[in-house]
Amino acid sequence: LISKFSPIYNSLELRQMKLLPSLTLTAIAAAVPSGVFASAPMKKFRNVNEILSVSIGNKKGEDIKNKEWGDIFVKFRYGSGGDEEIVRESQVLKKPVEFFSNIVGKALVSSDVIQFDDKPQRLFCRIIQRRRPKNVLIRFICGPNSGRERTLGTAEFQPKDLKLDNIERKVIRTSWKMPCGRSNPDMFVEIEVLKSRWRQIYTDANIITDEKLEPFFSLTSTFFKSTLETTKNLRSFELPKPIAEADPDLKMESPLPSLENFCFPDNDEFDPVDSSTLTAFKLINNVPVVRDQLTYYRNRGEAIYEIRNTVGNNIATPKEGRWINPTRDSSMKRIFFSSIGMIYVKKLPGFEKGYAADLTDLATYPVRNGKQEYETYGCITYFDEHGNIVKITDVNGDVHTPGSEHWEWAKLKSRTGVFLKAAFAHFGEVHYMWGNHGSSTLRMFLSPCHPIRRAFTPHFYKTHHTCRRAQYSLFDRKGILSRGLSLKYDEGLKKVFEDFIGGFIYQSYPDELKEQDVLDCKFHVGATDGMDLHKIFSQYACDLFDEIYTHEEKFKADEELKRAHEYLVDELRIPKHLQEYTMDNVKEIWGEILFRVTGYHNMIGAVTAFALDPAMTNIRLQPKGRTMTEEMETIVAPKESAISVALISAITQIPCPTIGECWKQVLENPDCTSYATLRENLKKLEQKIDQRNLVRNDNVDFHPRYCAISISS
C-alpha cells in the first residue's frame, strides 16, 4: 500500500493545495469516528477516508472574514445521530505558516479521519465565526476563541460525492447555504480526501475512562499555545549583525548542579526570553500537584483530533510530507533509515546480513513505582539487508515478529525508544553542547566586528533564547518533560541529562557513520544527503578561514580566535589530535559545528509525524496487554504522554530562517568567494535531493530549502 501511494502522495503537485482563483481560507480538518469495539467481529483492516484539509472561499474574490469578529471555524457533523453522531471543528487558516511557502491559503495537513466503513453517509459542515474575548484573563483561561459565535453558512457533502472508488485522493467542492437557508453559489467549501486503511484495533476501540486530565496538562496546553502563537523568527535575509562586545564573564544559568561545568548564558544576544514567560513556566510547574494517572482517548482517531486541538496551527504539516499509514511495518524502515532513527541503526557485524538498532541502554533508566505499571524503554529492532523490519527483541528476551500477537505493541515500543533517545540527544547534545558552546564561544571571545563572528553568528541565531526558554520544561523536577515521562527523576531523567551532557565527547559525523558501518548504505539518508551537506559546510569553513587568514602569521596572531579555540577544546571535549591551535584543526572543528547546528539538528528534530499521532510514540508506555481490551489501551498513548510530546515538539517546529535563503548582509565581506561557493553548492544539493525524492520517501532533513540555519527553536 505504501509503495502504491507514496509516489502519488509525495509528488509536489499533490502535496500542496492549488491556488484557487479567489482568496481561499484553509483549515485543519477534524472529524473522527468512534465505535463500540465489541459491537462487530474484528477485521484486520478497515477502510478509512481521511480528510486532509478543508477550505472555504468566495468565487468573486471577496474577503469572507469580518474583522470585528475573531477566527473562522468549520464544524463537521457525521454519523447516524444521537450518541453515534460525531462533531468536530477545525480552525481556518488565513495565511501560510512556513517561510518557504509563497502560496496564500495553503492547507495544513490533518491526520484526522472520517470513517465511512465502505458505506459513505452525508457529511454536514457549519461555518462559524467567534469573537475574541476582550479580557486578557478570560482569553488565557478559556482560550482566544471562546467568545460568542455566529453562523456564516452551512454545507453538505452527499454520499455519492464522498465515495472514492478506485481513486486514492480526491478534492471535493460544494456550495454553501446562508443562515437563512438560501443557497449561495458564489461561496464554497472544499475538502481534500485520501483513501487509507487502518487496523481495526485503532479505529474501533471505545476506551471509557472516568479520569479527568490532571490540571497541569490543561494549564500547560493553554499557556504553550498562547506563547507559541506570539513567537516569531526572522528570515535569513533579515538576520542582524552581532552587536554585543565580547564578554568572557557572561552571566550563566546552571540548571543541573550535579554537572558543575554545564551552563549557558541567561539571555540571548538578539532575543532575550521575557521574564514573565519564565515566571509563568515556574508557576505552572509548581502549583498543580504531580499525579501518577493515565487518561485515555477513546481511540486513535479521537487522539489525533484532540492533539491537533491542543497545538492548534502551531505544528504544520511535516516538512517531508504527510506520512501515510505511519504505524505500518513499512514505516519502520522510514523511521530508522530516513528519519530520527538514522543515528542509531548499525550494520550487523561479520557475515550477518542486515541492520539493527540497539536501544537497550534506555532500560538502565528506571521507571516510576506508583499507581500505574510502566514498561521500561528500550529494545533491539532488526532489519534485513534491504531495510525491512524482521523482528524486535525486548530487553527481557521476548522476540516479536511481523504478525505475532503483540506486534503492534512491540513496534510502538521500538518507535518510543528511538523517539526518546533521539530527543535526549537533541536536547542534551545538539542544543546544550554543539549549539550552546558554539554560540557562547563567539559571544565570549570574539569582538562583534571579528570576521569569524560576523560569518558564524547567523548559525546561532536565538540559540541561547531556546536554551533559556526550555530550561524549566526540560530540567525541572515538576516540568512537562518530567511529568510526561514515566521515568523516575533522580535515577532516570536527571541521569539522562548527566549522561548525554556530562558524557558528551566530540566526534565527527563521518566517524559516527563509519562506526555504524552505513557509509555505503544507499537508502540511509544520513549517508547520502547528510554526508553531502557535511562536505559543503566543511568546505565553507576551509574556504572562509583561507580567505580571512591569507598567511599563517595572521592566524597565529589572532589571540581572540585562539582563546575561542581553547574554550571549545575544553567544553566540547575535543580529542587530542584536534586540540592544538592550528588552521587545519580550527577549520575541521568549525565545519563540524556548522553542520551539527543546521542539517544534523534539522534531522534529529524532525518529529512532527510523531507529535501529531499518539499511536506513533508513548512515553508513558505500559506492559503489553493481556487481553485485547488491554492491548487497545496500550497501543495509543494516553493524554499525559501525547500532550507532553506534542507541546515540546511544537516548540521545535516554529518556522525558522533556512540555509536556502541568503544571509550575506551579516558577513564582513558579502561578496566573498567562500560564501558565493557555499550558495552555489547548496543550490546544487537542493536539486540533487529533489531528484532523490522522486524514487524514495520524501526526506528534507538536509534539504537547504527546509533546513534551519540555526537552533532557533
PEGIWO-V48853 format. One record per residue. N is the residue number from 0. RES is the residue in one small letter. SS is DSSP state (hx for helix, st for strand, lp for the rest). NEAR is the number of other C-alpha atoms within 10 Angstrom. Layout:
((N RES SS NEAR) (N RES SS NEAR))
//
This chain:
((0 l lp 11) (1 i hx 16) (2 s hx 10) (3 k hx 9) (4 f hx 15) (5 s hx 19) (6 p hx 16) (7 i hx 14) (8 y hx 21) (9 n hx 23) (10 s lp 14) (11 l hx 13) (12 e hx 10) (13 l hx 11) (14 r hx 16) (15 q lp 16) (16 m lp 21) (17 k lp 14) (18 l lp 12) (19 l lp 16) (20 p lp 11) (21 s lp 13) (22 l lp 19) (23 t st 31) (24 l st 26) (25 t st 31) (26 a st 28) (27 i lp 29) (28 a lp 34) (29 a lp 31) (30 a lp 27) (31 v lp 27) (32 p lp 24) (33 s lp 22) (34 g lp 15) (35 v lp 13) (36 f hx 19) (37 a hx 11) (38 s hx 8) (39 a lp 9) (40 p lp 8) (41 m lp 13) (42 k lp 9) (43 k lp 10) (44 f st 14) (45 r st 20) (46 n st 17) (47 v st 21) (48 n st 26) (49 e st 24) (50 i st 26) (51 l st 23) (52 s st 26) (53 v st 29) (54 s st 25) (55 i st 27) (56 g st 23) (57 n st 21) (58 k lp 15) (59 k lp 11) (60 g lp 14) (61 e lp 13) (62 d lp 13) (63 i lp 15) (64 k lp 14) (65 n lp 10) (66 k lp 9) (67 e lp 8) (68 w lp 17) (69 g lp 20) (70 d lp 19) (71 i st 28) (72 f st 26) (73 v st 30) (74 k st 19) (75 f st 22) (76 r st 22) (77 y st 21) (78 g lp 20) (79 s lp 11) (80 g lp 9) (81 g hx 7) (82 d hx 7) (83 e hx 13) (84 e lp 12) (85 i st 17) (86 v st 16) (87 r st 20) (88 e st 21) (89 s st 25) (90 q st 23) (91 v st 27) (92 l st 24) (93 k lp 19) (94 k lp 16) (95 p lp 18) (96 v lp 21) (97 e lp 18) (98 f lp 17) (99 f lp 16) (100 s lp 12) (101 n lp 11) (102 i lp 15) (103 v lp 19) (104 g lp 25) (105 k lp 24) (106 a lp 30) (107 l lp 24) (108 v lp 24) (109 s lp 25) (110 s lp 27) (111 d lp 29) (112 v st 26) (113 i st 25) (114 q lp 27) (115 f lp 20) (116 d lp 11) (117 d lp 13) (118 k lp 11) (119 p lp 18) (120 q lp 19) (121 r lp 17) (122 l st 17) (123 f st 17) (124 c st 22) (125 r st 20) (126 i st 25) (127 i st 20) (128 q st 22) (129 r st 19) (130 r lp 18) (131 r lp 20) (132 p lp 19) (133 k lp 10) (134 n lp 9) (135 v hx 12) (136 l hx 10) (137 i hx 14) (138 r hx 17) (139 f hx 16) (140 i hx 13) (141 c hx 13) (142 g lp 17) (143 p lp 21) (144 n lp 19) (145 s lp 16) (146 g lp 17) (147 r lp 12) (148 e st 17) (149 r st 13) (150 t st 15) (151 l st 19) (152 g st 23) (153 t st 22) (154 a st 22) (155 e st 18) (156 f st 19) (157 q lp 13) (158 p hx 13) (159 k hx 11) (160 d hx 15) (161 l hx 20) (162 k lp 18) (163 l lp 16) (164 d lp 8) (165 n lp 7) (166 i lp 10) (167 e lp 15) (168 r st 20) (169 k st 16) (170 v st 16) (171 i st 14) (172 r st 18) (173 t st 17) (174 s st 21) (175 w st 24) (176 k st 20) (177 m lp 16) (178 p lp 14) (179 c lp 9) (180 g lp 10) (181 r lp 10) (182 s st 15) (183 n st 13) (184 p st 12) (185 d st 13) (186 m st 21) (187 f st 20) (188 v st 26) (189 e st 20) (190 i st 20) (191 e st 20) (192 v st 25) (193 l st 21) (194 k st 21) (195 s st 19) (196 r st 17) (197 w st 19) (198 r st 18) (199 q hx 16) (200 i hx 24) (201 y hx 21) (202 t hx 26) (203 d lp 23) (204 a lp 22) (205 n lp 21) (206 i lp 17) (207 i lp 12) (208 t lp 11) (209 d lp 7) (210 e lp 10) (211 k lp 11) (212 l lp 15) (213 e lp 18) (214 p hx 15) (215 f hx 21) (216 f hx 21) (217 s hx 14) (218 l hx 15) (219 t hx 21) (220 s hx 19) (221 t hx 18) (222 f hx 18) (223 f hx 18) (224 k hx 22) (225 s hx 18) (226 t hx 11) (227 l hx 19) (228 e hx 13) (229 t hx 7) (230 t lp 11) (231 k lp 10) (232 n lp 17) (233 l lp 16) (234 r lp 17) (235 s hx 25) (236 f hx 15) (237 e hx 14) (238 l lp 19) (239 p lp 17) (240 k lp 18) (241 p lp 22) (242 i lp 13) (243 a lp 14) (244 e lp 13) (245 a lp 17) (246 d lp 15) (247 p lp 15) (248 d lp 9) (249 l lp 14) (250 k lp 11) (251 m st 12) (252 e st 15) (253 s lp 15) (254 p lp 17) (255 l lp 15) (256 p lp 9) (257 s lp 12) (258 l lp 13) (259 e lp 10) (260 n lp 13) (261 f lp 19) (262 c lp 19) (263 f st 22) (264 p st 21) (265 d lp 18) (266 n lp 22) (267 d lp 21) (268 e lp 18) (269 f lp 17) (270 d lp 14) (271 p lp 15) (272 v lp 18) (273 d lp 11) (274 s hx 10) (275 s hx 9) (276 t hx 13) (277 l hx 15) (278 t hx 12) (279 a hx 13) (280 f hx 22) (281 k hx 17) (282 l hx 11) (283 i hx 19) (284 n hx 22) (285 n hx 14) (286 v hx 11) (287 p lp 14) (288 v lp 11) (289 v lp 16) (290 r lp 12) (291 d lp 15) (292 q lp 17) (293 l lp 19) (294 t lp 17) (295 y lp 23) (296 y lp 23) (297 r lp 24) (298 n lp 28) (299 r hx 28) (300 g hx 27) (301 e hx 21) (302 a hx 25) (303 i hx 26) (304 y hx 24) (305 e hx 23) (306 i hx 22) (307 r hx 26) (308 n hx 18) (309 t hx 20) (310 v hx 24) (311 g lp 18) (312 n lp 21) (313 n lp 23) (314 i lp 25) (315 a lp 23) (316 t lp 22) (317 p lp 19) (318 k lp 17) (319 e lp 20) (320 g lp 20) (321 r lp 21) (322 w lp 21) (323 i lp 20) (324 n lp 16) (325 p lp 19) (326 t lp 19) (327 r lp 15) (328 d hx 18) (329 s hx 16) (330 s hx 19) (331 m hx 22) (332 k hx 21) (333 r hx 24) (334 i hx 16) (335 f hx 26) (336 f hx 23) (337 s lp 24) (338 s lp 23) (339 i hx 27) (340 g hx 22) (341 m hx 25) (342 i hx 24) (343 y lp 18) (344 v st 24) (345 k st 21) (346 k st 21) (347 l lp 18) (348 p lp 12) (349 g lp 6) (350 f lp 6) (351 e lp 10) (352 k lp 12) (353 g lp 18) (354 y st 25) (355 a st 23) (356 a st 24) (357 d st 20) (358 l lp 21) (359 t hx 17) (360 d hx 13) (361 l hx 19) (362 a hx 16) (363 t hx 14) (364 y lp 20) (365 p lp 19) (366 v st 22) (367 r lp 19) (368 n lp 12) (369 g lp 10) (370 k lp 10) (371 q lp 13) (372 e lp 14) (373 y lp 19) (374 e lp 19) (375 t lp 25) (376 y lp 30) (377 g lp 25) (378 c st 29) (379 i st 20) (380 t st 27) (381 y st 23) (382 f st 23) (383 d lp 17) (384 e lp 14) (385 h lp 13) (386 g lp 20) (387 n lp 17) (388 i st 23) (389 v st 16) (390 k st 20) (391 i st 25) (392 t st 19) (393 d st 20) (394 v lp 17) (395 n lp 7) (396 g lp 10) (397 d lp 10) (398 v st 16) (399 h st 20) (400 t st 17) (401 p lp 15) (402 g lp 9) (403 s lp 11) (404 e lp 13) (405 h lp 18) (406 w hx 18) (407 e hx 25) (408 w hx 22) (409 a hx 26) (410 k hx 26) (411 l hx 20) (412 k hx 30) (413 s hx 26) (414 r hx 25) (415 t hx 23) (416 g hx 29) (417 v hx 28) (418 f hx 23) (419 l hx 22) (420 k hx 21) (421 a hx 23) (422 a hx 18) (423 f hx 19) (424 a hx 22) (425 h hx 21) (426 f hx 21) (427 g hx 22) (428 e hx 26) (429 v hx 25) (430 h hx 24) (431 y hx 22) (432 m hx 26) (433 w hx 24) (434 g hx 29) (435 n hx 23) (436 h hx 26) (437 g hx 26) (438 s hx 25) (439 s hx 24) (440 t hx 22) (441 l hx 25) (442 r hx 25) (443 m hx 20) (444 f hx 23) (445 l lp 26) (446 s lp 20) (447 p lp 18) (448 c lp 16) (449 h lp 16) (450 p hx 17) (451 i hx 19) (452 r hx 23) (453 r hx 23) (454 a hx 23) (455 f hx 20) (456 t hx 22) (457 p hx 25) (458 h hx 25) (459 f hx 25) (460 y lp 29) (461 k lp 26) (462 t hx 28) (463 h hx 30) (464 h hx 23) (465 t hx 24) (466 c hx 27) (467 r hx 21) (468 r hx 21) (469 a lp 19) (470 q hx 17) (471 y hx 22) (472 s hx 20) (473 l hx 21) (474 f lp 18) (475 d lp 22) (476 r lp 19) (477 k lp 22) (478 g lp 23) (479 i hx 26) (480 l hx 22) (481 s hx 21) (482 r hx 24) (483 g hx 21) (484 l lp 22) (485 s lp 27) (486 l st 25) (487 k lp 18) (488 y hx 21) (489 d hx 12) (490 e hx 14) (491 g hx 21) (492 l hx 24) (493 k hx 20) (494 k hx 17) (495 v hx 22) (496 f hx 20) (497 e hx 17) (498 d hx 15) (499 f hx 20) (500 i lp 23) (501 g lp 18) (502 g lp 12) (503 f lp 18) (504 i lp 14) (505 y lp 17) (506 q lp 14) (507 s lp 16) (508 y hx 19) (509 p hx 17) (510 d hx 11) (511 e hx 14) (512 l hx 20) (513 k hx 14) (514 e hx 12) (515 q hx 20) (516 d lp 17) (517 v lp 23) (518 l lp 19) (519 d lp 11) (520 c lp 16) (521 k lp 12) (522 f lp 16) (523 h lp 22) (524 v hx 25) (525 g hx 29) (526 a hx 22) (527 t hx 18) (528 d hx 21) (529 g hx 21) (530 m hx 18) (531 d hx 17) (532 l hx 22) (533 h hx 25) (534 k hx 16) (535 i hx 21) (536 f hx 24) (537 s hx 19) (538 q hx 18) (539 y hx 24) (540 a hx 27) (541 c hx 19) (542 d hx 18) (543 l hx 19) (544 f hx 19) (545 d hx 16) (546 e hx 13) (547 i hx 16) (548 y lp 14) (549 t lp 10) (550 h lp 10) (551 e hx 11) (552 e hx 9) (553 k hx 10) (554 f hx 18) (555 k hx 14) (556 a lp 10) (557 d lp 12) (558 e hx 12) (559 e hx 15) (560 l hx 22) (561 k hx 19) (562 r hx 17) (563 a hx 20) (564 h hx 22) (565 e hx 15) (566 y hx 18) (567 l hx 22) (568 v hx 19) (569 d hx 12) (570 e hx 20) (571 l lp 19) (572 r lp 15) (573 i lp 17) (574 p lp 12) (575 k hx 8) (576 h hx 7) (577 l hx 14) (578 q lp 17) (579 e lp 14) (580 y lp 16) (581 t lp 14) (582 m hx 15) (583 d hx 12) (584 n hx 15) (585 v hx 22) (586 k hx 19) (587 e hx 17) (588 i hx 22) (589 w hx 21) (590 g hx 21) (591 e hx 23) (592 i hx 23) (593 l hx 24) (594 f hx 27) (595 r hx 25) (596 v hx 24) (597 t hx 27) (598 g hx 29) (599 y hx 26) (600 h hx 26) (601 n hx 26) (602 m hx 27) (603 i hx 23) (604 g lp 23) (605 a lp 21) (606 v lp 22) (607 t hx 22) (608 a hx 21) (609 f hx 22) (610 a hx 26) (611 l lp 29) (612 d lp 27) (613 p lp 29) (614 a lp 27) (615 m lp 22) (616 t lp 28) (617 n lp 30) (618 i lp 27) (619 r lp 27) (620 l lp 26) (621 q lp 22) (622 p lp 15) (623 k lp 22) (624 g lp 15) (625 r lp 9) (626 t lp 8) (627 m hx 14) (628 t hx 15) (629 e hx 14) (630 e hx 19) (631 m hx 23) (632 e hx 23) (633 t hx 22) (634 i lp 28) (635 v lp 29) (636 a lp 28) (637 p lp 24) (638 k hx 25) (639 e hx 25) (640 s hx 26) (641 a hx 29) (642 i hx 27) (643 s hx 24) (644 v hx 28) (645 a hx 24) (646 l hx 25) (647 i hx 17) (648 s hx 23) (649 a hx 24) (650 i hx 21) (651 t hx 20) (652 q lp 24) (653 i lp 20) (654 p lp 23) (655 c lp 24) (656 p lp 30) (657 t st 24) (658 i lp 24) (659 g lp 19) (660 e lp 20) (661 c lp 16) (662 w lp 21) (663 k hx 21) (664 q hx 17) (665 v hx 22) (666 l lp 22) (667 e lp 17) (668 n lp 15) (669 p lp 14) (670 d lp 11) (671 c lp 15) (672 t hx 14) (673 s hx 20) (674 y hx 21) (675 a hx 13) (676 t hx 15) (677 l hx 19) (678 r hx 20) (679 e hx 11) (680 n hx 19) (681 l hx 21) (682 k hx 15) (683 k hx 13) (684 l hx 20) (685 e hx 18) (686 q hx 13) (687 k hx 14) (688 i hx 20) (689 d hx 16) (690 q hx 11) (691 r hx 15) (692 n hx 17) (693 l hx 14) (694 v hx 11) (695 r lp 15) (696 n lp 20) (697 d lp 23) (698 n lp 21) (699 v lp 26) (700 d lp 28) (701 f lp 29) (702 h lp 27) (703 p lp 25) (704 r lp 19) (705 y lp 24) (706 c lp 23) (707 a st 27) (708 i lp 27) (709 s lp 28) (710 i lp 27) (711 s lp 26) (712 s lp 25))
//
